[in-house]
Amino acid sequence: MMRRLSLYLGVAVLVVACGGESHQDLRAWMQEQGKGVKGKLDPLPQVKPYEPFAYNAFDLPDPFKPRKIEPMKGASKLAPDLSRRKEPLEAFPLESLQMVGTLQRGKTTYALVRTTEKDVYQIKVGNYMGQNFGVVVDINDGEIRLKELVQDGAGDWTERSSTIQLAETDQRQERRK
């Protein structure tokens, strides 16, 4: 046991003796490098005191609620006739209707319109179709022209032109491509 203790003591003395001399050059270099260095920190920014803001614009309009823009003088007073009895083709969106042909009786030209349910209706100038109060203004061999009434962002009614092309004409053009 004594032998072990003396062995451990000898190893410890050896390690201390070797370690002290070998790092002396490192310590000297560190002292030399740190001679001219001085630490500098920027001062902390000054915190401004909180000043509460009183919102006194309760009488102004709320910017997050939609509101109607006042119409300009002389603006048109377009509006659909809501008391009018709706026609069958007004139940379908205009995009879902197809013009499949025309026929003529006397001087009146009729367009044949197919719905998504495969029903075919005859319409003439003055009939209504589509869900935007569209009235037929012209029928020729290749298309039906309509005037629709739609609401703009301000809630006013504006007129828009639409057409429905003959379905067979579209298919022939696709075959040529």
C-alpha positions as CSV (number, residue, x, y, z in Angstrom):
1,M,0.0,0.0,0.0
2,M,2.8,2.3,0.9
3,R,4.4,1.4,-2.4
4,R,1.4,2.5,-4.3
5,L,1.1,5.7,-2.5
6,S,4.7,6.6,-3.2
7,L,4.2,5.7,-6.9
8,Y,1.2,8.1,-7.1
9,L,3.1,10.8,-5.3
10,G,6.0,10.4,-7.7
11,V,3.8,10.6,-10.8
12,A,2.1,13.7,-9.4
13,V,5.4,15.5,-8.8
14,L,6.6,14.6,-12.3
15,V,3.4,16.0,-13.9
16,V,3.6,19.2,-11.9
17,A,7.3,19.7,-12.7
18,C,6.8,19.1,-16.4
19,G,3.7,21.2,-16.8
20,G,4.9,24.3,-15.2
21,E,7.9,24.9,-17.5
22,S,6.3,23.9,-20.8
23,H,3.5,26.5,-20.6
24,Q,5.7,29.4,-19.5
25,D,6.2,30.6,-23.1
26,L,2.4,30.6,-23.7
27,R,1.8,32.6,-20.6
28,A,4.4,35.2,-21.7
29,W,2.9,35.5,-25.2
30,M,-0.6,36.1,-23.8
31,Q,0.7,38.8,-21.5
32,E,2.5,40.5,-24.4
33,Q,-0.6,40.4,-26.6
34,G,-2.9,41.8,-24.0
35,K,-0.7,44.8,-23.0
36,G,-2.2,47.3,-25.5
37,V,-5.7,46.0,-25.6
38,K,-8.3,47.9,-23.7
39,G,-12.0,46.9,-23.8
40,K,-14.6,49.4,-25.0
41,L,-18.3,49.0,-24.8
42,D,-20.9,51.3,-26.3
43,P,-23.3,52.8,-23.8
44,L,-26.7,51.4,-23.5
45,P,-29.4,53.3,-25.5
46,Q,-31.6,55.6,-23.5
47,V,-35.1,54.2,-23.0
48,K,-37.8,56.8,-23.7
49,P,-40.7,56.8,-21.3
50,Y,-44.0,55.4,-22.7
51,E,-46.6,58.0,-23.6
52,P,-50.1,56.6,-24.0
53,F,-52.1,57.7,-27.1
54,A,-55.8,58.6,-26.7
55,Y,-57.9,57.6,-29.7
56,N,-60.5,60.4,-30.2
57,A,-61.8,59.5,-33.7
58,F,-64.9,57.7,-32.6
59,D,-67.1,60.1,-34.7
60,L,-65.1,59.3,-37.9
61,P,-66.2,56.4,-40.2
62,D,-64.7,53.0,-39.4
63,P,-62.1,52.2,-42.1
64,F,-62.8,48.5,-41.8
65,K,-66.5,48.6,-42.6
66,P,-67.6,48.8,-46.2
67,R,-69.5,52.0,-47.1
68,K,-71.2,53.3,-50.2
69,I,-69.4,56.0,-52.2
70,E,-71.7,58.9,-53.0
71,P,-72.6,58.9,-56.7
72,M,-71.5,61.8,-58.8
73,K,-74.1,64.2,-60.1
74,G,-75.5,63.0,-63.4
75,A,-74.6,59.4,-62.7
76,S,-76.9,56.9,-64.4
77,K,-79.7,55.4,-62.4
78,L,-79.6,51.9,-63.9
79,A,-81.4,49.2,-61.9
80,P,-82.9,45.9,-62.8
81,D,-86.7,45.4,-62.6
82,L,-86.9,43.1,-59.5
83,S,-90.7,42.9,-59.7
84,R,-90.5,41.3,-63.2
85,R,-91.2,37.6,-63.5
86,K,-88.0,35.6,-64.1
87,E,-87.6,33.6,-67.3
88,P,-86.3,30.0,-67.3
89,L,-82.8,30.8,-68.6
90,E,-82.2,33.3,-65.8
91,A,-81.7,30.3,-63.4
92,F,-78.4,29.4,-65.1
93,P,-75.0,31.1,-65.1
94,L,-74.3,32.6,-68.6
95,E,-71.1,30.5,-68.9
96,S,-73.1,27.3,-68.6
97,L,-75.4,28.1,-71.5
98,Q,-74.6,27.1,-75.1
99,M,-75.9,28.5,-78.4
100,V,-76.6,25.5,-80.6
101,G,-78.3,27.1,-83.6
102,T,-80.7,29.7,-85.0
103,L,-84.0,29.6,-86.8
104,Q,-86.2,32.2,-88.4
105,R,-90.0,32.5,-88.5
106,G,-91.1,35.4,-90.6
107,K,-88.9,38.3,-89.8
108,T,-88.1,37.2,-86.2
109,T,-84.8,35.3,-85.6
110,Y,-84.7,32.9,-82.7
111,A,-81.6,31.4,-81.1
112,L,-81.5,27.9,-79.7
113,V,-79.9,27.7,-76.3
114,R,-78.9,24.4,-74.5
115,T,-78.7,24.3,-70.7
116,T,-76.5,22.1,-68.6
117,E,-79.5,19.8,-68.1
118,K,-79.6,19.2,-72.0
119,D,-82.8,21.2,-72.4
120,V,-83.1,23.4,-75.5
121,Y,-84.9,26.8,-75.3
122,Q,-85.8,29.3,-78.1
123,I,-85.1,32.9,-77.3
124,K,-85.5,36.1,-79.2
125,V,-84.4,39.7,-78.8
126,G,-85.8,41.1,-75.6
127,N,-85.7,37.7,-73.7
128,Y,-83.6,37.5,-70.5
129,M,-80.9,34.9,-69.7
130,G,-78.1,34.5,-67.2
131,Q,-77.9,35.4,-63.6
132,N,-76.9,39.1,-64.1
133,F,-80.2,40.4,-65.5
134,G,-78.9,39.9,-69.1
135,V,-81.3,40.9,-71.9
136,V,-80.8,39.7,-75.5
137,V,-80.1,42.7,-77.8
138,D,-79.0,40.9,-81.0
139,I,-79.1,37.4,-82.5
140,N,-77.2,36.5,-85.6
141,D,-76.0,33.2,-87.1
142,G,-72.8,33.0,-85.0
143,E,-73.6,34.6,-81.6
144,I,-76.0,36.1,-79.1
145,R,-75.3,39.6,-77.8
146,L,-76.5,40.6,-74.3
147,K,-76.5,43.6,-72.1
148,E,-76.1,42.6,-68.4
149,L,-76.6,44.7,-65.3
150,V,-74.0,44.2,-62.6
151,Q,-73.2,46.0,-59.4
152,D,-69.8,47.7,-59.0
153,G,-67.8,48.1,-55.8
154,A,-69.8,51.1,-54.8
155,G,-73.1,49.3,-55.1
156,D,-74.2,51.1,-58.3
157,W,-75.6,49.2,-61.3
158,T,-73.5,49.3,-64.4
159,E,-74.1,47.9,-67.9
160,R,-71.8,45.2,-69.4
161,S,-71.8,43.6,-72.8
162,S,-71.6,39.8,-73.1
163,T,-71.8,37.3,-76.0
164,I,-72.5,33.6,-76.4
165,Q,-70.8,32.0,-79.4
166,L,-72.3,29.3,-81.5
167,A,-71.1,26.0,-80.0
168,E,-70.5,24.2,-83.4
169,T,-68.2,27.1,-84.6
170,D,-66.0,26.6,-81.5
171,Q,-65.8,22.8,-82.1
172,R,-64.8,23.2,-85.8
173,Q,-62.1,25.7,-84.8
174,E,-60.7,23.2,-82.3
175,R,-60.6,20.4,-84.9
176,R,-58.6,22.7,-87.3
177,K,-55.9,23.2,-84.6
